[in-house]
Amino acid sequence: MNPKHPLSTITVYRLVASFILAISIYSCANMSRPGGGPRDETPPVFIKSMPVPNALNVSKQKIEIEFDEIIQVDKPSEKVIVSPPQKDMPEIRTSGRKITVILKDSLLPNTTYTIDFSDAIIDNNERNPLYGFAYSFSTGPKIDSLQVSGILLNARDLEPITGMLVGLHSDLEDSAFQKLPLERIASSDELGHFTIRNVTPGKYRLFALKDMNRDYRFDNPSEDIAFLDSIVIPSADVKLHVDTIWKDSVTIDTIIEYNHTHFYPNDILLTAFNEGFQSQYLDKSERKDRRKIDLYFKAPADSLPKLKPLNFEQEDWAILERSFHNDTLQYWIKDSLIYNMDTLLFTAEYLRTDTLRQLSLYNDTLKFIMKKVKAPKKKEKKKDKDNDSIEVPEIQFMQMNAKISSSLDVYKPLRFSFAEPLQTYDAGKIHLEQKRDTLWIPVADSLYTFLQDSIAIRDYTLTYKWTPGESYRIVMDSTAFTNIYGLFTNTYKQEFKVKALEDYANLYLSISGVSDSAFVEILDSGDKPVRTAPVINGGAEFMYMNPGTYYARLFIDRNGNGKYDTGNYSEKRQPEEVSYYPQELELKANWDIEQDWDIYATPVDKQKPDKIKKNKPKEKKRNY
């Protein structure tokens, strides 16, 4: 700039206007933080309410709560809990910094009301939640102030349960949970923690309920529940707390003493379960394949339905293939005269759940229709003038699926599955061979077994004590297997190698707290079982484990049936106890690992490793 020629007034105005415009554009592009300062991570702060917190003799059903910034209420119908429970959902709305709650039910006399917002209140810009905010008032001359708190976990996998009701009954009769609504309630938060507030002194039963019909009682056997065996007696005491403010790393500035109220019990553990009740009925019946009919029931059954043909006369007309729990049934029709019929009619007698939720015999009529499908027109084959060719029909073979890996685990059998049930198979046409140098040496038939699965009748297994590190092959001649429709299999040959012992790790868990009548499940990173072994003399052994990262879960098998059993409220039976090994198990090839495990050394809610926990705190998204 030349000082001898100063800027004109117009030029100065233009420069100032351009500067202001630039600042305005930048501010509009950064509406959340126009000043460019740090991100707001502070939750909303309560300012005031009408009525005031813990107000007495309240008769109005409208509550207004104000905060220091513009707020929202996230999922109010799920997260906001009013206690005592309300038949009609309260109306909850926000306007700027204010929340308005209108209770639709008539207020009960001499009752303390609690509106528990959990983490539903968030600020408008960054969605910072205000955790554990609750508002209380009383319709009488006093406010109840005791609290009961704890944690709610899934009984089978110790997952924290979010959004499940936890409530108290002063009626100590067992039937109260099934006949009367819970008296004071709370909701479990994202980590399964719950706090039932404003409880009056007394004795209570404690329950958790996945309330499907919003009646606050366990009147639906499909609902998830939890119950505490012992009676809860809330109490509180005041303890002196001391906080120290340091001037520097070695010099005390101020010592602050204050009284703090502690509420008990504050460490209740509830484990939720489902009794496994399902209404039993025929969900679907179909005939997708002309040769079979399928029945699908909604729940497992102890008995099979009785089918009686109506439009043909034959008793032994089908082979039944069923699932383990009898809820999926496939009837393979054997006679071509029957399966070529377009319509099949049956009477069916089976157990069905009635209106009283009891199983009773039900008679039904089933109709299966198979629509005719037009066969595609065959293209005429051109004939050679000099040599008329005869078209030979293509041989149709029965389909077989061999579930064999090229690298076979030393403990696994060979598995085969067929498209239809077998009529016969010729064991003499099944050959197992082991490779010696360059030659294939037959394995004696007496050394291996080939057996049909007892449930999945189209599945077969070949079991043999494999030599680790060796190569084998399975050879099947043509016509080795014939199905009930006369089709047979083609020739089949496959080579595979059994893994060497050096490829595996072996694991032994030395367990304290239980010596037998328990099972240990080795889990993958998705919390799914990959191996199971019983606890014998205080230990569980897992041989030939593939290298990798695993986890372990144990359940105490109280009834000795070899499987995990859920609870039952009518029988006052808790689900079987579950423990997790609190760390990863890192297994390396050619390693033998022995690990001590005291199943009671770590609190139950701290046992499950975070890496396989599905319900854990979500990291806040940062909008930088």
GULUM-474864 format. One record per residue (C-alpha): residue in three letters; x, y, z. Coordinates in Angstrom, 1 decimal, decimal comma. Layout:
N
   aa      xx      yy      zz
  ALA       X       Y       Z
...
// end
This chain:
624
   aa      xx      yy      zz
  MET     0,0     0,0     0,0
  ASN     1,4     3,4    -1,0
  PRO     1,0     5,9     2,0
  LYS     1,0     8,8    -0,3
  HIS    -2,3     7,6    -1,8
  PRO    -4,7     6,6     1,0
  LEU    -7,8     4,4     0,2
  SER   -11,0     6,1    -0,6
  THR   -14,0     5,9     1,7
  ILE   -15,9     3,7    -0,9
  THR   -13,0     1,3    -1,1
  VAL   -12,8     0,9     2,7
  TYR   -16,6     0,2     2,8
  ARG   -16,2    -2,5     0,1
  LEU   -13,3    -4,2     2,0
  VAL   -15,2    -4,2     5,3
  ALA   -18,4    -5,6     3,6
  SER   -16,3    -8,3     1,9
  PHE   -14,8    -9,3     5,3
  ILE   -18,2    -9,4     7,0
  LEU   -19,6   -11,6     4,2
  ALA   -16,7   -14,0     4,4
  ILE   -17,2   -14,4     8,2
  SER   -20,9   -15,0     7,7
  ILE   -20,4   -17,7     5,1
  TYR   -17,8   -19,5     7,3
  SER   -20,2   -19,3    10,3
  CYS   -23,1   -20,8     8,3
  ALA   -20,9   -23,7     7,2
  ASN   -20,0   -24,4    10,8
  MET   -23,3   -24,0    12,6
  SER   -22,6   -26,5    15,4
  ARG   -19,5   -24,6    16,6
  PRO   -19,3   -21,2    15,0
  GLY   -16,5   -20,1    17,3
  GLY   -14,3   -23,1    16,4
  GLY   -14,1   -24,2    20,1
  PRO   -14,1   -27,7    21,6
  ARG   -16,9   -30,0    21,1
  ASP   -19,7   -29,8    23,8
  GLU   -19,6   -33,0    25,9
  THR   -21,6   -31,7    28,8
  PRO   -25,1   -33,2    29,4
  PRO   -28,1   -31,0    30,1
  VAL   -28,3   -29,5    33,6
  PHE   -31,5   -29,5    35,6
  ILE   -32,6   -25,9    36,4
  LYS   -36,1   -26,1    37,9
  SER   -39,5   -27,9    37,9
  MET   -43,1   -27,3    38,6
  PRO   -43,9   -28,8    41,1
  VAL   -40,5   -28,7    42,7
  PRO   -38,6   -32,0    43,1
  ASN   -40,0   -34,1    46,0
  ALA   -43,0   -31,8    46,4
  LEU   -45,7   -33,0    48,8
  ASN   -49,5   -33,1    48,6
  VAL   -49,4   -32,8    44,8
  SER   -52,8   -33,0    43,0
  LYS   -52,0   -31,8    39,5
  GLN   -51,1   -34,4    36,8
  LYS   -49,0   -32,0    34,8
  ILE   -45,3   -31,7    35,5
  GLU   -42,9   -29,3    33,8
  ILE   -39,1   -29,7    34,0
  GLU   -36,6   -27,1    32,7
  PHE   -32,9   -27,5    31,8
  ASP   -30,1   -25,1    30,9
  GLU   -30,2   -25,8    27,1
  ILE   -32,5   -27,1    24,4
  ILE   -33,2   -30,8    24,9
  GLN   -34,9   -33,8    23,4
  VAL   -36,4   -36,9    25,0
  ASP   -35,1   -40,0    23,1
  LYS   -37,6   -42,9    22,7
  PRO   -39,8   -41,8    25,6
  SER   -42,2   -44,8    25,3
  GLU   -39,3   -47,2    25,8
  LYS   -37,0   -45,4    28,2
  VAL   -39,2   -43,3    30,5
  ILE   -40,7   -45,3    33,3
  VAL   -43,4   -44,0    35,7
  SER   -43,8   -45,7    39,1
  PRO   -46,3   -46,8    40,3
  PRO   -46,9   -48,2    36,8
  GLN   -49,5   -46,5    34,6
  LYS   -52,2   -48,2    32,6
  ASP   -52,3   -45,4    30,1
  MET   -49,1   -44,1    28,7
  PRO   -48,3   -40,6    29,9
  GLU   -48,0   -37,8    27,4
  ILE   -44,4   -36,6    27,2
  ARG   -43,4   -33,6    25,0
  THR   -40,5   -31,2    24,7
  SER   -40,4   -27,5    23,8
  GLY   -37,0   -25,8    23,8
  ARG   -35,5   -26,3    27,2
  LYS   -38,7   -27,7    28,8
  ILE   -40,1   -31,2    29,2
  THR   -43,9   -31,5    29,9
  VAL   -45,2   -34,8    31,4
  ILE   -49,0   -35,3    31,6
  LEU   -50,1   -38,4    33,6
  LYS   -53,2   -39,9    32,2
  ASP   -54,1   -42,2    35,1
  SER   -55,7   -40,8    38,2
  LEU   -53,2   -40,1    41,0
  LEU   -53,3   -42,5    44,0
  PRO   -53,6   -40,9    47,5
  ASN   -50,6   -40,8    49,8
  THR   -48,3   -42,2    47,1
  THR   -44,8   -41,3    46,0
  TYR   -44,5   -41,0    42,2
  THR   -41,3   -41,4    40,3
  ILE   -40,6   -40,4    36,7
  ASP   -37,4   -42,2    35,8
  PHE   -35,9   -40,8    32,5
  SER   -32,8   -43,2    32,5
  ASP   -30,7   -41,8    29,6
  ALA   -33,6   -40,5    27,5
  ILE   -32,8   -36,8    28,1
  ILE   -30,2   -35,5    25,6
  ASP   -29,1   -32,1    24,4
  ASN   -30,2   -30,9    21,0
  ASN   -26,9   -30,4    19,3
  GLU   -24,5   -33,2    20,4
  ARG   -27,0   -35,6    21,8
  ASN   -25,1   -35,8    25,2
  PRO   -27,3   -38,0    27,5
  LEU   -28,2   -37,0    31,1
  TYR   -27,8   -40,4    32,8
  GLY   -29,9   -41,5    35,8
  PHE   -32,2   -38,4    35,9
  ALA   -35,4   -39,1    37,9
  TYR   -38,1   -36,7    39,2
  SER   -40,3   -37,5    42,2
  PHE   -43,3   -36,0    44,0
  SER   -45,9   -37,3    46,6
  THR   -49,6   -37,0    46,7
  GLY   -49,4   -37,2    50,5
  PRO   -47,6   -35,5    53,4
  LYS   -44,4   -37,5    53,1
  ILE   -42,1   -38,8    50,3
  ASP   -40,7   -42,3    50,3
  SER   -37,0   -42,3    49,8
  LEU   -35,5   -45,8    50,0
  GLN   -33,9   -47,5    46,9
  VAL   -33,2   -51,0    45,7
  SER   -30,6   -51,6    43,0
  GLY   -28,6   -54,3    41,2
  ILE   -27,9   -55,7    37,8
  LEU   -30,0   -57,8    35,4
  LEU   -28,2   -60,4    33,1
  ASN   -29,4   -63,0    30,7
  ALA   -29,2   -66,3    32,5
  ARG   -27,8   -68,3    29,6
  ASP   -25,0   -66,0    28,3
  LEU   -24,6   -63,3    31,1
  GLU   -25,4   -60,5    28,6
  PRO   -26,6   -57,3    30,3
  ILE   -30,3   -56,8    29,5
  THR   -31,5   -53,3    28,4
  GLY   -35,0   -52,0    28,9
  MET   -36,5   -54,8    30,9
  LEU   -38,9   -53,9    33,8
  VAL   -37,7   -54,6    37,3
  GLY   -40,3   -54,3    40,1
  LEU   -41,3   -54,9    43,7
  HIS   -44,4   -56,6    45,3
  SER   -45,3   -56,0    48,9
  ASP   -47,7   -58,9    48,6
  LEU   -45,3   -61,8    49,4
  GLU   -47,6   -64,6    48,0
  ASP   -46,1   -66,4    45,0
  SER   -49,3   -65,8    43,0
  ALA   -49,0   -62,0    43,3
  PHE   -46,5   -61,8    40,4
  GLN   -49,0   -63,6    38,1
  LYS   -52,2   -61,8    39,3
  LEU   -51,3   -58,3    40,4
  PRO   -49,4   -55,5    38,7
  LEU   -46,0   -54,7    40,1
  GLU   -46,1   -51,9    42,6
  ARG   -42,9   -50,0    42,0
  ILE   -40,9   -50,4    38,9
  ALA   -37,7   -49,3    37,1
  SER   -36,1   -50,2    33,8
  SER   -32,7   -51,7    33,3
  ASP   -30,2   -49,5    31,5
  GLU   -27,7   -50,2    28,7
  LEU   -25,5   -52,1    31,1
  GLY   -28,3   -54,0    32,8
  HIS   -28,2   -51,8    36,0
  PHE   -31,5   -50,9    37,7
  THR   -32,5   -48,7    40,6
  ILE   -36,1   -48,8    42,0
  ARG   -36,5   -45,4    43,6
  ASN   -38,8   -44,0    46,3
  VAL   -39,6   -47,3    48,0
  THR   -41,4   -47,3    51,3
  PRO   -40,0   -49,3    54,2
  GLY   -41,2   -52,9    54,3
  LYS   -40,7   -56,4    52,9
  TYR   -40,8   -57,1    49,2
  ARG   -40,5   -59,7    46,5
  LEU   -38,3   -58,7    43,5
  PHE   -39,0   -59,6    39,9
  ALA   -38,0   -58,7    36,3
  LEU   -40,5   -58,9    33,5
  LYS   -40,3   -58,5    29,7
  ASP   -43,9   -57,1    29,6
  MET   -45,4   -58,0    26,3
  ASN   -49,0   -56,8    27,0
  ARG   -48,2   -53,9    29,3
  ASP   -50,2   -55,2    32,3
  TYR   -47,1   -55,4    34,6
  ARG   -47,7   -59,0    35,7
  PHE   -46,5   -62,4    34,5
  ASP   -49,7   -63,7    32,9
  ASN   -48,1   -64,7    29,6
  PRO   -45,8   -67,8    29,7
  SER   -43,9   -66,5    26,7
  GLU   -42,6   -63,5    28,6
  ASP   -39,0   -63,3    29,8
  ILE   -38,8   -63,1    33,6
  ALA   -36,4   -63,2    36,6
  PHE   -37,2   -63,6    40,3
  LEU   -35,2   -63,3    43,5
  ASP   -35,5   -66,3    45,9
  SER   -35,0   -64,2    49,0
  ILE   -37,2   -61,4    50,5
  VAL   -35,9   -57,8    50,0
  ILE   -35,9   -55,4    53,0
  PRO   -34,8   -51,9    51,8
  SER   -32,7   -49,8    54,2
  ALA   -30,3   -46,8    54,3
  ASP   -27,6   -45,4    56,4
  VAL   -25,5   -42,2    56,4
  LYS   -21,8   -42,3    56,2
  LEU   -19,2   -39,6    56,5
  HIS   -17,2   -39,1    53,3
  VAL   -13,9   -37,2    53,0
  ASP   -12,6   -35,6    49,8
  THR    -9,1   -34,1    49,6
  ILE    -8,2   -31,2    47,3
  TRP    -4,5   -31,0    46,6
  LYS    -2,6   -27,8    46,1
  ASP     0,1   -29,7    44,3
  SER     1,4   -33,3    44,2
  VAL     2,5   -33,2    47,8
  THR     0,6   -30,4    49,5
  ILE    -3,0   -30,7    50,7
  ASP    -5,2   -27,6    50,1
  THR    -8,5   -28,5    51,6
  ILE   -10,2   -31,4    53,2
  ILE   -14,0   -31,6    52,7
  GLU   -16,2   -33,7    54,9
  TYR   -19,8   -34,5    54,0
  ASN   -22,5   -37,0    54,8
  HIS   -23,7   -39,4    52,1
  THR   -26,7   -41,7    52,2
  HIS   -26,2   -45,3    51,1
  PHE   -29,2   -47,4    50,1
  TYR   -29,3   -51,2    50,5
  PRO   -29,5   -53,7    49,0
  ASN   -27,5   -52,3    46,1
  ASP   -25,8   -55,4    44,6
  ILE   -28,7   -57,7    43,7
  LEU   -28,1   -60,0    40,8
  LEU   -31,1   -61,1    38,7
  THR   -30,7   -63,6    35,9
  ALA   -33,5   -63,5    33,3
  PHE   -34,8   -66,5    31,4
  ASN   -37,7   -67,7    29,3
  GLU   -39,6   -70,8    30,3
  GLY   -39,6   -71,9    26,7
  PHE   -43,4   -72,0    26,4
  GLN   -44,7   -71,9    22,9
  SER   -48,2   -72,3    21,7
  GLN   -48,4   -75,6    19,8
  TYR   -50,3   -75,7    16,5
  LEU   -49,8   -76,6    12,9
  ASP   -48,1   -73,6    11,4
  LYS   -47,9   -74,7     7,7
  SER   -48,5   -77,8     5,5
  GLU   -47,2   -78,0     1,9
  ARG   -46,3   -80,2    -1,0
  LYS   -43,5   -78,6    -3,0
  ASP   -42,3   -82,0    -4,3
  ARG   -44,7   -84,5    -5,7
  ARG   -43,1   -87,2    -3,7
  LYS   -43,4   -85,8    -0,2
  ILE   -45,6   -83,7     2,0
  ASP   -44,3   -81,4     4,8
  LEU   -45,8   -80,4     8,1
  TYR   -44,4   -77,6    10,2
  PHE   -45,5   -77,2    13,8
  LYS   -44,9   -74,0    15,8
  ALA   -43,3   -75,7    18,9
  PRO   -41,5   -78,9    19,8
  ALA   -43,7   -81,9    20,6
  ASP   -43,3   -85,2    22,5
  SER   -45,6   -87,0    20,2
  LEU   -46,2   -87,4    16,4
  PRO   -49,5   -86,6    14,6
  LYS   -51,6   -89,4    13,2
  LEU   -52,3   -89,1     9,5
  LYS   -55,1   -91,1     7,9
  PRO   -55,5   -91,1     4,0
  LEU   -59,0   -90,2     2,8
  ASN   -58,7   -90,6    -1,0
  PHE   -56,5   -93,7    -1,1
  GLU   -56,2   -96,9     0,9
  GLN   -52,7   -97,9     2,0
  GLU   -51,2   -98,1     5,5
  ASP   -47,5   -98,1     4,9
  TRP   -47,6   -95,3     2,3
  ALA   -44,6   -93,1     3,4
  ILE   -41,3   -93,0     5,2
  LEU   -41,3   -90,3     7,9
  GLU   -38,3   -88,0     8,4
  ARG   -38,5   -85,8    11,5
  SER   -36,5   -83,1    13,2
  PHE   -35,1   -83,7    16,7
  HIS   -38,0   -81,9    18,4
  ASN   -40,8   -83,3    16,1
  ASP   -41,6   -79,8    14,9
  THR   -40,7   -80,4    11,2
  LEU   -42,0   -83,6     9,6
  GLN   -41,5   -84,8     6,0
  TYR   -43,4   -87,8     4,7
  TRP   -41,7   -89,4     1,7
  ILE   -44,4   -91,1    -0,4
  LYS   -43,2   -94,5    -1,6
  ASP   -45,8   -95,6    -4,1
  SER   -45,8   -93,8    -7,5
  LEU   -49,6   -94,4    -7,9
  ILE   -50,1   -92,2    -4,8
  TYR   -47,5   -89,5    -5,5
  ASN   -48,7   -89,1    -9,1
  MET   -52,1   -88,1    -7,7
  ASP   -52,6   -84,3    -8,0
  THR   -54,6   -84,1    -4,7
  LEU   -54,0   -85,9    -1,5
  LEU   -56,5   -85,7     1,4
  PHE   -55,8   -86,7     5,0
  THR   -57,4   -86,5     8,4
  ALA   -54,8   -85,4    11,0
  GLU   -55,0   -85,8    14,8
  TYR   -52,4   -83,9    16,8
  LEU   -51,9   -81,9    20,0
  ARG   -52,7   -78,2    19,9
  THR   -52,6   -75,5    22,6
  ASP   -56,2   -74,5    23,6
  THR   -57,4   -71,2    25,0
  LEU   -56,4   -72,3    28,5
  ARG   -52,9   -72,8    27,2
  GLN   -53,2   -76,6    27,7
  LEU   -52,4   -79,2    25,1
  SER   -55,5   -81,0    23,8
  LEU   -56,3   -83,4    20,9
  TYR   -57,3   -81,6    17,7
  ASN   -58,8   -83,2    14,5
  ASP   -58,0   -81,5    11,3
  THR   -58,4   -82,2     7,5
  LEU   -55,3   -81,6     5,3
  LYS   -55,4   -81,1     1,6
  PHE   -52,3   -81,2    -0,5
  ILE   -52,5   -80,1    -4,1
  MET   -49,7   -80,6    -6,7
  LYS   -50,2   -78,4    -9,7
  LYS   -49,2   -79,9   -13,1
  VAL   -46,2   -78,2   -14,6
  LYS   -46,0   -78,3   -18,4
  ALA   -42,8   -80,0   -19,6
  PRO   -40,7   -77,9   -21,9
  LYS   -40,8   -78,8   -25,5
  LYS   -37,9   -80,9   -26,7
  LYS   -35,9   -79,6   -29,6
  GLU   -36,0   -82,0   -32,5
  LYS   -32,6   -83,5   -33,2
  LYS   -31,5   -83,3   -36,9
  LYS   -30,9   -86,7   -38,3
  ASP   -28,0   -87,5   -40,6
  LYS   -29,4   -88,6   -44,0
  ASP   -26,8   -91,3   -44,3
  ASN   -26,8   -92,5   -40,7
  ASP   -30,0   -92,2   -38,6
  SER   -28,8   -91,8   -35,0
  ILE   -30,7   -93,2   -32,0
  GLU   -31,0   -90,8   -29,1
  VAL   -29,9   -92,5   -25,9
  PRO   -31,6   -91,1   -22,7
  GLU   -29,3   -89,6   -20,2
  ILE   -28,9   -91,7   -17,0
  GLN   -30,3   -90,0   -13,9
  PHE   -28,3   -90,6   -10,8
  MET   -29,4   -90,1    -7,2
  GLN   -27,7   -87,0    -5,7
  MET   -25,2   -87,4    -2,8
  ASN   -23,5   -84,6    -0,9
  ALA   -20,2   -85,6     0,7
  LYS   -19,2   -83,2     3,5
  ILE   -15,5   -84,0     3,4
  SER   -12,7   -81,4     3,7
  SER    -9,4   -81,9     2,0
  SER    -7,8   -81,3     5,4
  LEU    -9,7   -83,4     7,9
  ASP    -9,7   -83,0    11,7
  VAL    -8,4   -86,1    13,4
  TYR   -11,5   -86,5    15,5
  LYS   -14,1   -86,0    12,8
  PRO   -16,0   -88,7    10,8
  LEU   -16,9   -88,5     7,1
  ARG   -20,4   -87,3     6,5
  PHE   -22,7   -88,1     3,6
  SER   -26,2   -86,7     2,9
  PHE   -28,6   -88,1     0,2
  ALA   -31,4   -86,2    -1,6
  GLU   -34,0   -88,9    -0,8
  PRO   -34,2   -91,8     1,7
  LEU   -32,3   -94,9     0,9
  GLN   -33,8   -98,2     0,2
  THR   -30,6  -100,2     0,4
  TYR   -26,8   -99,7     0,2
  ASP   -24,1  -102,2    -0,5
  ALA   -21,3  -102,0     2,0
  GLY   -19,1  -104,0    -0,3
  LYS   -19,0  -101,1    -2,7
  ILE   -17,7   -98,6    -0,2
  HIS   -13,9   -98,6     0,1
  LEU   -11,7   -96,7     2,5
  GLU    -8,0   -96,7     1,5
  GLN    -4,8   -95,3     3,1
  LYS    -1,9   -94,0     1,1
  ARG     1,5   -95,8     1,7
  ASP     4,2   -94,2    -0,3
  THR     2,6   -94,1    -3,8
  LEU     0,2   -97,0    -3,2
  TRP    -3,4   -97,0    -1,9
  ILE    -3,8   -99,8     0,7
  PRO    -7,4  -100,9     1,5
  VAL    -8,6  -100,4     5,1
  ALA   -10,3  -103,5     6,5
  ASP   -14,1  -103,2     6,6
  SER   -14,1  -104,3    10,2
  LEU   -12,0  -101,3    11,3
  TYR   -14,6   -98,6    10,3
  THR   -18,3   -98,2    10,6
  PHE   -20,9   -96,7     8,2
  LEU   -24,1   -95,8    10,1
  GLN   -27,4   -94,0     9,4
  ASP   -28,2   -91,0    11,7
  SER   -31,0   -91,9    14,1
  ILE   -32,9   -88,6    13,4
  ALA   -31,8   -87,3    10,1
  ILE   -32,5   -90,5     8,2
  ARG   -30,9   -89,3     4,9
  ASP   -27,5   -88,6     6,7
  TYR   -24,8   -91,3     7,2
  THR   -21,4   -91,2     8,8
  LEU   -18,2   -93,2     8,3
  THR   -16,2   -93,4    11,5
  TYR   -12,6   -94,5    11,7
  LYS    -9,6   -94,0    14,0
  TRP    -7,6   -91,8    11,7
  THR    -3,8   -91,8    11,8
  PRO    -2,7   -88,1    12,2
  GLY    -0,8   -86,7     9,2
  GLU    -1,8   -89,6     6,9
  SER    -3,6   -89,4     3,5
  TYR    -6,8   -91,4     2,7
  ARG    -9,3   -91,7     0,0
  ILE   -12,9   -92,8    -0,1
  VAL   -14,1   -94,8    -3,2
  MET   -17,7   -95,7    -3,9
  ASP   -18,7   -97,9    -6,8
  SER   -21,7   -97,1    -9,0
  THR   -25,0   -98,4    -7,5
  ALA   -23,5   -98,4    -4,0
  PHE   -26,7   -96,6    -2,8
  THR   -30,2   -97,0    -4,1
  ASN   -33,1   -94,8    -3,0
  ILE   -36,8   -95,7    -2,4
  TYR   -37,6   -94,6    -6,0
  GLY   -35,1   -96,9    -7,7
  LEU   -32,4   -94,3    -8,5
  PHE   -28,8   -95,2    -7,6
  THR   -25,6   -93,2    -7,1
  ASN   -22,8   -92,7    -9,6
  THR   -19,2   -93,6    -8,9
  TYR   -17,5   -91,3    -6,3
  LYS   -13,8   -90,8    -5,3
  GLN   -12,2   -88,2    -3,0
  GLU    -8,8   -87,9    -1,4
  PHE    -8,1   -86,1     1,9
  LYS    -5,4   -85,7     4,5
  VAL    -5,8   -86,0     8,2
  LYS    -4,2   -83,1    10,2
  ALA    -1,0   -83,9    12,1
  LEU    -0,9   -83,7    15,9
  GLU     1,5   -80,8    15,6
  ASP    -1,3   -78,7    14,0
  TYR    -3,3   -78,8    17,2
  ALA    -3,3   -77,4    20,7
  ASN    -4,6   -79,3    23,8
  LEU    -6,4   -77,5    26,6
  TYR    -7,1   -78,6    30,1
  LEU    -9,1   -76,4    32,5
  SER    -8,6   -77,1    36,2
  ILE   -11,8   -75,9    37,7
  SER   -12,5   -74,8    41,3
  GLY   -16,0   -74,4    42,6
  VAL   -17,4   -77,6    41,0
  SER   -15,9   -81,0    40,6
  ASP   -18,5   -82,7    38,4
  SER   -22,2   -82,4    37,2
  ALA   -21,1   -79,5    35,0
  PHE   -20,2   -78,9    31,4
  VAL   -17,7   -76,5    29,8
  GLU   -18,4   -75,0    26,4
  ILE   -15,5   -73,6    24,3
  LEU   -16,7   -70,6    22,5
  ASP   -15,6   -68,7    19,3
  SER   -15,4   -65,0    19,0
  GLY   -19,2   -64,8    18,3
  ASP   -20,0   -66,5    21,6
  LYS   -21,0   -69,7    19,8
  PRO   -20,0   -73,1    21,2
  VAL   -17,5   -75,1    19,1
  ARG   -16,7   -77,9    21,6
  THR   -18,3   -79,2    24,8
  ALA   -16,8   -81,4    27,5
  PRO   -18,0   -82,6    30,9
  VAL   -16,3   -81,6    34,1
  ILE   -14,7   -84,8    35,6
  ASN   -12,9   -84,7    38,9
  GLY   -12,6   -80,9    38,8
  GLY   -11,3   -80,6    35,2
  ALA   -12,4   -80,4    31,6
  GLU   -10,2   -81,6    28,7
  PHE   -10,2   -80,5    25,1
  MET    -7,9   -82,4    22,8
  TYR    -7,1   -81,5    19,2
  MET    -8,1   -77,9    19,3
  ASN    -7,4   -75,8    16,2
  PRO    -5,2   -72,8    17,0
  GLY    -7,0   -69,6    17,6
  THR    -8,6   -67,3    20,2
  TYR   -11,3   -68,9    22,3
  TYR   -13,5   -68,3    25,3
  ALA   -15,0   -70,6    27,9
  ARG   -18,5   -70,9    29,5
  LEU   -19,5   -73,4    32,2
  PHE   -23,0   -74,4    33,3
  ILE   -23,8   -76,5    36,4
  ASP   -25,9   -79,5    35,3
  ARG   -28,2   -79,8    38,3
  ASN   -30,4   -82,5    37,0
  GLY   -27,6   -84,4    35,2
  ASN   -29,3   -84,5    31,8
  GLY   -26,2   -83,2    29,9
  LYS   -27,8   -80,0    28,7
  TYR   -28,5   -76,5    29,9
  ASP   -32,0   -76,1    31,5
  THR   -34,0   -72,9    31,9
  GLY   -36,0   -71,9    35,0
  ASN   -39,7   -72,2    35,8
  TYR   -41,5   -69,8    38,1
  SER   -44,4   -72,1    39,1
  GLU   -41,9   -74,7    40,3
  LYS   -39,7   -71,9    41,9
  ARG   -36,8   -73,3    39,9
  GLN   -34,0   -70,9    38,8
  PRO   -32,2   -71,5    35,5
  GLU   -29,0   -73,5    35,8
  GLU   -26,0   -71,5    36,9
  VAL   -23,6   -70,2    34,3
  SER   -20,0   -68,9    34,6
  TYR   -17,6   -67,4    32,1
  TYR   -13,9   -67,7    32,1
  PRO   -13,1   -63,9    32,4
  GLN   -10,2   -63,9    29,9
  GLU    -9,3   -65,0    26,4
  LEU    -7,8   -68,4    25,8
  GLU    -5,0   -68,1    23,2
  LEU    -4,3   -71,6    21,8
  LYS    -1,2   -72,1    19,6
  ALA    -0,2   -75,1    17,5
  ASN     1,7   -77,9    19,2
  TRP     1,0   -76,4    22,6
  ASP    -0,4   -78,1    25,7
  ILE    -2,1   -75,6    27,9
  GLU    -3,3   -76,1    31,5
  GLN    -5,4   -73,2    32,9
  ASP    -6,8   -72,7    36,5
  TRP   -10,3   -71,4    36,7
  ASP   -12,1   -70,5    39,9
  ILE   -15,7   -70,0    38,8
  TYR   -16,5   -67,8    41,8
  ALA   -13,3   -65,7    41,9
  THR   -14,8   -63,0    39,6
  PRO   -18,2   -61,4    40,2
  VAL   -20,8   -62,7    37,8
  ASP   -21,4   -59,4    36,1
  LYS   -17,7   -59,0    35,5
  GLN   -17,0   -62,4    34,1
  LYS   -18,0   -62,2    30,5
  PRO   -15,1   -60,7    28,4
  ASP   -16,0   -57,5    26,7
  LYS   -14,8   -58,7    23,3
  ILE   -17,7   -61,2    23,1
  LYS   -20,3   -59,1    24,8
  LYS   -23,0   -57,9    22,5
  ASN   -24,6   -55,4    24,8
  LYS   -21,8   -53,0    25,8
  PRO   -21,6   -49,1    25,9
  LYS   -21,5   -47,6    22,4
  GLU   -18,8   -45,1    21,7
  LYS   -20,1   -41,6    21,1
  LYS   -19,8   -40,5    17,5
  ARG   -17,7   -37,4    17,2
  ASN   -18,6   -35,0    14,4
  TYR   -15,3   -33,4    13,7
// end
